[in-house]
């Protein structure tokens, strides 16, 4: 369960940082953070599923 949550947090931080580095406004930072959080959350979910299926 920690991998998807970690992915969400890491994705949100990276997305906001990327938008900020491209001189984005608050709305741009929120949109980039949301999209990156979803992408990294899904990646974290797949990692959790793979680890769970391989350990049992």
RAVEN-V747135 format. One record per backbone hydrogen bond with DSSP energy under -1.0 kcal/mol. NH is the residue of the N-H (numbers start at 0). CO is the residue of the C=O. If there is no record, write none. Layout:
{{NH | CO} {NH | CO}}
This chain:
{{4 | 0} {5 | 1} {6 | 2} {7 | 3} {8 | 4} {9 | 5} {10 | 6} {11 | 7} {12 | 8} {13 | 9} {14 | 10} {15 | 11} {16 | 12} {17 | 13} {18 | 14} {19 | 15} {20 | 16} {22 | 19} {23 | 18} {28 | 24} {29 | 25} {30 | 26} {31 | 27} {32 | 28} {33 | 29} {34 | 30} {35 | 31} {36 | 32} {37 | 33} {38 | 34} {39 | 35} {40 | 36} {41 | 37} {42 | 38} {43 | 39} {44 | 40} {45 | 41} {46 | 42} {47 | 43} {48 | 44} {49 | 45} {50 | 46} {51 | 47} {52 | 48} {53 | 49} {54 | 50}}
